[in-house]
Every structure is written in C-alpha cells, then in structure tokens.
Amino acid sequence: MSSPGIREDPSRKILPWPLPGDSVPDLIPLLSGQRWLARGSHPMSSVHWRDHLALGDGPRPAVLALVDVRFGIRDASLYLLLLQRTPAPSGFSLRPEVAASRALWSALGPALARGARWRTPGGFVEARPTGLLRLPPVLVPPHGGIRPLGVEQSNTSLRVGSRYLFKFYRRPGPHPSPDVEIPLLLWRRTRFHRVPPPLATLVYRPRGSPPRLLGVLSPYLRHHGDLFQRFLRSLRKEFREPSRASPHAEIAACRTLGAVSADLHVALARIREPRWAPRGISPRFRQDLQIAWSREVETTLRVLGTALPRVPPEVRPGLQCILRARTRLREWIREAESLQWRGLLRIRVHGDYHLGQILDTPRGFVLVDFEGEPARTPGERAGLHPPLKDLGGLLRSLDYVARIAARDPGSPRAPDLMARARRWRDAAEAALVEEYRRRLSRSGESGRLAPEDPEEFRKHLRFHLRRKLLYEVRYEIAFRPAWVGVPLAALRQELDLPP
C-alpha cells in the first residue's frame, strides 16, 4: 500500500538484472579505481547485488543499483551505484554523467516535486517532498541544466537548474538520517536557519530491513567556497609574503564562527522533540565515554604499530617517536577521569564539524553535511553528545589548515613558516573560543552546554580535541595515508615530543 499523499508508479519495469544476493564479479574492476570507496588497506573481495530501480524511458535507462561491497574479510558495506547498461565487457557504465542524465531526471524530477513510490525486486524506492517549501511541478529545466559539482567524493552532488542541489549518498545510511533530520527540525522548531532546508528525500525501503536514505534535494546556495578553501588561500599568501603577513588575518571570521557555533548548540538544546530532548551527563554515560576513550587510545596505538609500511617514508620517524611515547599517550586516559560533568548536558550536535562543512556565502556562513564522522557507527552519529565535541573538531580543522598552508618540504624557510602557522592558529583558536563562550553566556546556557570555569572549560575542550586528533590519525592511515603526516605532527606536539 502506498503512503498517504504518495503516488505509486506501476509503469516502471523491473529489469532482468542480477537477482538479490547474486555475485557480480564484473563490477569489481569497474569499482576498484573509484576514490569514494572506503576500502582502507583491504582489497575488494566481492560485490553482491542487493536491489535496483530503473528510471527513465528508452533502451538505456539510468539505474539506481544497491550493492554490497566486501573488502578482505570485513563485513560488507552497502553502496548506491548510478549505472547504465552498455556493450562494454563489464556490461555497465559508471560514468558521473549518469547521475545527471535526462533519462534519470525525467522520472526523478517530477517525483521529488509531487511524491512517488516505485517497486523494486526487494522493496520500494520512495520520493517525498518535505513540505518545508513549495516546489515547482517540473524541477528539470527544459534544456538540461543538470550537472555534477566538484570531484567525485563519498557523495555525488548535482546542481539542478539554478535553484536546487541534489545529493546522492553513495553509502546510504539509515533513515531518518541526521543529515536531513537536524536541518529539518532546525527550520521547523528554531530560528537558526544557517543550514540548507531539506526540500525532498529519496528513500529505499527494503522488505524486512530498516529504510536507507539515497538522496536529498535542497536549495542551491551561491557561495565563494568553504572556509577551509578560504583560509588556505589567505594563509598561503600571508605565510609566503612576510612583508604582508599578519597573524590576525581571518581572525574576524573565526570570531563570527564562534558565535555561529554557539547559536547552533543553543538552538539544538532547545528543541523539545522526545528523541532530541537534552539529557544530563549520567554516571552510565560517563562510564561509557571513559571506556570508549580508553578503547580509542589503544586502537590508535595498535593502528600505528601496523601502519609503518603504508605511510610515506618522511613521516615514519615521527610515527616511531610516538610509539616510543605510548606510556605518555596512555596517560590521557587517566587525565579524562578527572573531568567534572556535573550540571552539563548532552545534545544533538553536528558530529563532523570542520571548516570544510561551512560555506562562505554572500549572506554569511552556512553549515552543511550533518551526517557525522564517516568512520563512526550510525548509532554514534545519531546520539546525544557534549557540544564541545563539535568545537574540538573545529579547532582541529584550524590546526589542519594552518599546517597545510605552511608546508614547504625541504625549504630553508620551513621552520619559519611553521612558526607563523602556529601563531596564527593560536590567535584564531583564542578568538573562536572567546566568542563561543561569550555567546553561550549571553544566551543563559553557559554552565549547561559547557563548563563556566575557564580551567575546566579548557580541560573539556582539550579532551574532545584529543579524541578528534586520534580519530584523524586512524582515518588518514586507513583512507588517505599520504595525509597522515598532518595529524601525526599535531599528535607529537600534543604529546610534547620533538618536531
């Protein structure tokens, strides 16, 4: 039975493609070169077909294919592939243009505007407008105007005409998803609207399993790039032109970012939906957090111990230096036990808050991508957390951009550039934190969302910064070994080891 207000479209034919559970070895060579596959250090071992939906008329419709990809002996991960049949040896085309094809959008565009439901071999795919804003009956411009944005990443984003953006999730997560749920409630229940409003969703509803979010439609926002790009351009210019260098460049933007971050957390703390209501930091939560922290420290040491062959040669001495200081790293576990949690709340948070998630638009900063950290479980992403988890991620991002801007391997100016980077980072962090605390105090939420005592605030923030730092080390080793030198250098500094 169709959902209320959703029109079921019986005209879609179920293609005689692989059946659910079938192995599709021809897809392995096609997928092996894709950068968005979260393979880590394991080779792709199998691809099994789960379900599919053909959209568009003609002999070569666009196909939304759901497949289970296994790397080594790990559990399989679900991926959404946008395919077309071809006479090529593999029988499939995985070109980015498939996502922007007229075949796909002739069916998907109207469905997102008015709602539709299609049968698949294993369940249903449902397009549903959120009702937040009125959508035109035809989303697709008459002469095309649909094109992919940027490079291929974990998600595929399409500009639909001049007004809309559609994001396909290549790794569909459970639905309701924080990436839709958080912005939707912020728009419906608060005055914090520095997030793109979700206008329509595309959801896969398999029989006997929880639904998965395949995509979301939102307004297209004209912007000058994200803050990571903006800061990187500015800092590179400053660090390499000493006569014009100033540690205060972009500090005003960091103050604004501190205010925006505090306003986000205050808004999230005041939503009174049953699943969203703020909760105190209970003894059970503190115990679970301490256990998780201890596990993260030990897991990071284990990952570092096996990472030497996979990281660039120039970072191996620093990695070995950290391993020799493993006792000092384990002391962080004991330090976390002394944190004072009385009176503090945990709330829904952004979850993966960094400069790349903040768009620099003509109307101010806009926050995007509320999916949470990709290496965390869905339960962790959708849970309630101390708000300083977000702030710790933001400070790590400031350190990241400063270090990358100052990188000049082999140059005699390298130490001077890194010294400039540290001075800028310290000034930027101080401005952001000062404005964040001031804004919380003005809202009346200081003492509930973060400790009022400056020293206790510093301890809590440092704890969350360290959690993010160890997460970055593990993530970069698994997925981007060429980048691991950045968090490893920060880890050496945090451990007070030689650079």
C-alpha positions in Angstrom: 0.0 0.0 0.0 1.3 3.5 -0.9 2.0 6.0 1.8 -0.6 8.8 2.2 0.0 11.5 -0.4 2.5 9.4 -2.4 1.6 8.2 -5.8 2.7 4.7 -6.7 4.1 4.5 -10.2 3.3 1.0 -11.6 4.8 1.7 -15.0 8.5 1.1 -14.0 9.6 -2.3 -15.2 11.9 -4.5 -13.0 14.8 -5.3 -15.3 16.1 -8.8 -15.6 19.4 -7.8 -14.0 21.1 -9.8 -11.2 18.8 -11.0 -8.5 19.3 -10.0 -4.9 22.3 -11.9 -3.4 23.9 -12.6 -6.8 27.6 -12.1 -7.1 28.6 -9.5 -9.8 32.4 -10.0 -10.3 32.3 -7.8 -13.4 31.7 -4.8 -11.2 35.0 -5.3 -9.2 37.3 -3.9 -11.9 34.8 -1.1 -12.6 34.7 -0.1 -8.9 38.4 -0.7 -8.0 39.5 2.7 -9.3 36.8 4.7 -7.6 38.2 7.1 -5.0 35.0 7.3 -3.0 35.1 3.6 -2.0 36.1 3.3 1.7 38.5 0.5 1.1 41.1 1.3 3.7 44.1 -1.1 3.4 41.9 -4.1 2.3 41.5 -5.2 -1.3 38.0 -5.6 -2.7 37.0 -9.2 -2.5 33.4 -9.4 -3.7 30.4 -7.4 -4.9 26.8 -8.8 -4.5 23.7 -7.3 -5.9 21.0 -6.3 -3.4 18.4 -4.3 -5.4 17.8 -1.9 -8.2 15.4 0.6 -9.8 15.4 1.6 -13.4 14.3 5.2 -14.1 13.8 6.9 -17.5 12.4 5.7 -20.8 14.3 4.2 -23.7 16.6 1.2 -24.1 19.2 2.6 -21.7 17.5 3.9 -18.6 19.5 5.1 -15.6 19.6 2.5 -12.9 19.9 3.1 -9.1 21.7 -0.1 -8.1 22.3 -1.1 -4.5 25.2 -3.5 -4.0 27.1 -5.0 -1.0 30.8 -4.5 -1.4 33.2 -6.5 0.8 36.9 -5.6 1.4 39.0 -8.5 2.5 37.1 -10.4 5.2 35.4 -7.4 6.6 31.6 -7.1 6.8 30.0 -5.9 3.5 29.1 -2.2 3.1 26.1 -1.0 1.1 26.8 1.3 -1.8 24.5 3.1 -4.2 25.7 3.0 -7.8 24.3 5.0 -10.7 24.6 2.7 -13.7 23.6 2.2 -17.3 23.8 -0.9 -19.5 26.5 -0.8 -22.2 28.0 -3.1 -24.7 31.3 -2.8 -22.8 32.9 -6.1 -21.3 31.6 -5.3 -17.9 28.1 -4.6 -19.2 27.8 -1.5 -17.1 28.8 2.2 -17.2 29.6 4.1 -14.1 30.3 7.5 -15.6 29.4 10.5 -13.4 27.2 11.8 -16.2 24.7 9.0 -15.5 23.6 10.9 -12.3 22.9 14.0 -14.5 21.2 12.1 -17.4 17.9 13.2 -18.8 16.8 9.6 -18.5 17.1 9.7 -14.7 15.7 13.2 -14.2 12.7 12.9 -16.4 11.4 10.5 -13.8 13.1 11.7 -10.6 12.5 15.4 -11.0 8.6 15.3 -11.1 8.6 12.6 -8.4 10.6 14.8 -5.9 8.2 17.6 -6.5 4.9 15.7 -6.0 5.9 12.4 -4.4 6.1 8.9 -5.9 6.8 5.3 -5.0 8.4 2.6 -7.2 8.5 -1.1 -6.7 11.9 -2.9 -6.8 12.7 -6.6 -6.6 13.5 -6.2 -2.9 11.1 -3.5 -1.7 10.3 0.2 -2.7 12.0 3.4 -3.5 10.1 6.5 -2.3 10.4 10.1 -3.3 8.8 12.5 -0.9 8.7 16.3 -0.6 9.2 17.6 3.0 6.6 20.4 2.6 9.1 22.9 4.0 8.9 25.0 0.9 6.7 24.7 -2.2 8.4 23.0 -5.2 7.6 23.7 -8.8 5.9 20.8 -10.6 8.8 20.5 -13.0 12.3 20.6 -11.4 14.2 19.9 -14.6 14.9 22.9 -16.8 13.6 22.4 -20.4 17.1 22.4 -21.9 19.0 20.4 -19.3 20.9 22.4 -16.7 21.8 19.4 -14.5 25.5 18.9 -13.8 27.7 17.3 -11.2 29.5 19.6 -8.8 33.2 19.2 -8.0 35.1 16.0 -7.9 33.8 12.5 -7.2 33.6 12.1 -3.4 31.7 9.9 -1.0 28.6 11.7 -2.2 27.6 12.9 -5.6 26.1 16.4 -5.7 24.2 17.7 -8.7 23.2 21.3 -9.5 19.6 21.1 -10.8 19.0 24.2 -12.8 19.9 27.4 -10.9 17.9 26.9 -7.8 18.4 23.4 -6.5 21.0 20.9 -5.3 20.5 17.1 -5.2 22.9 14.9 -3.2 23.1 11.1 -3.8 24.6 9.2 -0.9 27.0 6.6 -2.3 27.0 4.9 1.1 23.3 5.1 2.1 22.8 5.3 5.8 19.8 4.6 8.0 16.8 6.8 7.6 15.8 9.1 9.3 19.3 10.5 8.8 20.9 13.2 10.8 21.7 15.0 7.5 18.0 15.5 6.9 16.6 15.3 10.4 18.7 18.0 12.0 18.3 20.7 9.4 14.6 19.9 9.1 14.0 20.4 12.8 16.1 23.5 13.0 13.9 25.1 10.3 10.7 23.9 11.8 11.4 24.4 15.5 14.0 27.1 15.8 15.1 30.4 14.4 18.6 29.1 13.5 18.4 28.8 9.7 22.1 28.8 8.8 21.5 25.4 7.2 20.1 24.5 3.8 16.5 23.4 4.3 15.8 19.8 3.0 13.1 20.0 0.4 12.6 16.4 -0.7 14.1 13.0 0.1 14.7 9.7 -1.9 14.5 6.7 0.4 15.0 3.0 -0.2 12.6 0.8 1.9 13.6 -2.8 1.7 11.3 -5.6 2.9 12.2 -6.7 6.3 15.0 -4.1 6.9 15.3 -0.5 8.0 15.0 2.2 5.4 18.0 3.8 3.8 18.4 7.4 2.6 19.5 7.6 -1.0 19.4 11.3 -1.6 18.1 14.7 -0.6 17.1 17.9 -2.5 17.9 21.3 -1.1 18.2 24.8 -2.4 21.4 25.6 -4.3 23.4 28.3 -2.4 25.7 30.6 -4.3 28.9 30.7 -2.3 32.6 31.5 -2.5 33.7 28.0 -1.4 34.1 26.6 2.1 36.0 28.1 4.9 38.9 25.6 4.6 39.5 26.8 1.0 39.1 30.4 2.0 41.6 30.1 4.9 44.0 28.1 2.9 44.2 30.7 0.1 44.6 33.5 2.6 47.2 31.8 4.8 49.4 30.7 1.9 49.6 34.2 0.7 50.4 35.5 4.1 53.0 32.9 5.0 54.9 33.4 1.8 54.9 37.2 1.7 56.5 38.2 5.0 56.0 41.9 4.4 52.3 41.5 4.3 52.0 38.7 6.8 49.8 39.2 9.8 48.7 36.7 12.4 45.3 38.5 12.6 44.1 37.7 9.1 40.8 35.9 9.1 40.6 36.3 12.9 37.3 38.2 12.5 35.9 35.2 10.6 36.9 33.0 13.5 35.0 35.2 15.9 31.9 35.0 13.8 32.4 31.2 13.6 32.5 31.0 17.4 29.2 32.9 17.6 27.5 30.8 14.9 28.7 27.6 16.6 27.3 28.7 19.9 23.9 29.7 18.3 23.7 26.3 16.7 24.2 24.5 20.0 21.7 26.7 21.8 19.1 26.0 19.1 19.7 22.3 19.3 19.5 22.3 23.1 16.1 24.0 23.0 14.3 21.5 20.6 11.9 19.5 22.7 11.2 16.5 20.4 11.2 13.3 22.5 14.2 11.8 20.8 16.0 15.2 20.9 15.5 16.4 24.4 18.8 17.3 26.1 19.9 14.9 28.8 22.2 15.2 31.7 25.6 13.5 31.8 24.7 10.4 33.8 27.2 8.1 35.6 26.4 5.5 33.0 27.2 7.9 30.2 30.5 9.0 31.9 31.5 5.3 32.3 30.7 4.5 28.6 32.6 7.6 27.5 35.6 6.6 29.5 35.5 3.1 28.2 35.2 4.4 24.6 38.1 6.8 25.2 40.3 4.1 26.5 39.5 1.9 23.6 40.3 4.7 21.1 43.7 5.3 22.6 44.6 1.5 22.5 43.1 1.2 19.0 45.2 4.1 17.8 48.3 2.6 19.2 47.5 -0.7 17.5 46.9 1.0 14.2 50.1 3.0 14.5 52.0 -0.2 15.2 51.0 -1.8 11.9 51.0 1.4 9.8 54.7 1.8 9.1 54.8 0.1 5.6 51.8 2.1 4.4 52.7 5.7 5.4 55.1 8.0 3.5 58.8 7.5 4.4 59.2 11.0 5.6 56.7 10.5 8.4 58.0 7.2 9.7 60.5 8.6 12.2 57.7 10.7 13.7 55.4 7.7 13.9 58.1 5.6 15.7 58.7 8.5 18.1 55.0 8.4 19.1 55.1 4.7 19.6 58.1 5.0 21.9 56.0 7.5 23.9 53.0 5.2 24.2 53.1 5.5 28.0 52.6 9.2 27.7 49.7 8.7 25.3 48.0 6.3 27.8 48.2 8.9 30.5 45.5 10.7 28.6 43.1 8.0 29.7 43.7 8.8 33.4 43.5 12.6 32.8 40.0 12.2 31.3 38.8 10.6 34.6 39.2 13.9 36.4 36.8 15.8 34.2 33.9 17.4 36.1 30.5 16.8 34.3 28.0 18.0 37.0 25.3 20.2 35.5 26.3 19.6 31.9 24.0 18.4 29.1 24.5 16.3 26.1 22.5 17.2 22.9 22.4 16.5 19.2 25.4 18.0 17.5 26.8 18.5 14.0 29.0 15.5 14.6 31.7 16.2 11.9 32.2 19.9 12.4 35.2 21.3 10.5 36.0 24.2 8.1 35.1 22.2 5.0 31.5 21.9 6.3 31.0 25.7 6.4 30.1 27.6 3.2 31.1 31.2 2.8 28.0 32.7 1.2 27.1 36.4 0.5 24.6 36.1 3.4 27.1 34.7 5.9 28.2 31.3 7.0 26.0 28.3 6.2 26.6 24.8 7.8 26.2 21.7 5.7 26.6 17.9 5.9 25.2 16.8 9.2 25.9 13.1 8.5 28.5 12.8 11.3 32.0 11.3 11.1 32.1 8.6 8.4 34.1 6.1 10.4 31.6 6.2 13.3 28.6 3.9 13.7 25.1 5.2 12.8 24.2 5.0 16.5 27.1 7.2 17.5 26.2 9.7 14.8 22.6 10.0 15.8 23.3 10.1 19.6 23.4 12.9 22.1 26.9 14.3 22.8 28.5 17.1 24.8 28.5 20.2 22.5 32.3 20.7 22.9 32.7 17.6 20.6 31.9 20.0 17.7 34.2 22.7 19.0 37.1 20.3 19.4 36.6 19.3 15.7 36.6 22.9 14.6 39.9 23.6 16.5 41.5 20.6 14.9 40.4 22.0 11.5 42.1 25.3 12.2 45.3 23.4 13.0 45.0 21.4 9.8 44.6 24.3 7.5 47.5 26.2 9.2 49.8 23.3 8.9 48.9 22.6 5.2 49.3 26.3 4.3 52.8 26.3 5.8 54.0 23.1 4.2 57.2 23.6 2.1 59.2 20.4 2.4 63.0 20.9 2.0 62.8 24.7 2.1 65.1 26.6 4.5 62.1 28.7 5.4 60.1 25.7 6.5 60.7 26.2 10.3 59.7 29.9 10.0 56.6 29.1 8.0 55.5 26.6 10.7 56.2 29.1 13.4 53.9 31.6 11.6 51.3 28.8 11.3 51.3 28.1 15.0 51.0 31.8 15.9 48.0 32.2 13.5 46.4 29.0 14.8 46.7 30.1 18.4 45.2 33.5 17.7 42.4 32.0 15.6 41.6 29.4 18.3 41.6 32.1 21.1 39.2 34.3 19.1 36.8 31.5 18.3 36.7 30.1 21.8 36.3 33.6 23.4 33.3 34.4 21.2 31.8 31.0 21.7 31.9 31.3 25.5 30.6 34.9 25.4 27.7 33.9 23.2 26.8 31.0 25.4 26.9 33.2 28.5 24.6 35.8 26.8 22.1 33.0 26.0 22.0 31.8 29.5 23.2 28.3 28.6 26.8 28.6 29.9 27.2 26.0 32.6 24.8 23.7 30.9 26.4 23.3 27.4 30.0 23.9 28.6 31.7 24.5 31.9 31.7 28.1 33.2 35.0 27.8 34.9 37.7 28.7 32.4 40.2 26.0 33.5 37.5 23.3 33.4 36.3 24.5 30.0 39.9 24.2 28.8 40.2 20.6 30.1 36.9 19.5 28.5 37.8 21.2 25.2 41.2 19.5 25.2 39.7 16.1 25.8 37.4 16.5 22.7 40.2 17.9 20.7 42.3 14.8 21.5 39.5 12.5 20.6 39.2 14.2 17.2 43.0 14.1 16.7 43.2 10.3 17.3 40.3 9.8 15.0 42.1 11.8 12.3 45.2 9.7 12.7 43.3 6.4 12.3 41.2 7.8 9.4 44.1 9.1 7.4 46.1 5.9 7.8 43.1 3.9 6.7 41.9 6.0 3.8 44.5 8.8 3.0 48.0 7.6 4.1 49.6 10.5 2.1 47.9 13.0 4.5 48.7 11.3 7.8 51.8 13.5 8.4 49.5 16.4 9.3 47.7 14.8 12.4 50.9 12.9 13.3 52.8 16.2 13.6 49.9 17.6 15.8 50.0 14.5 17.9 53.7 14.8 18.5 53.1 18.4 19.6 50.2 17.5 21.9 52.5 14.8 23.5 55.3 17.4 23.8 57.6 15.4 21.6 60.4 16.8 19.4 59.0 18.0 16.0 
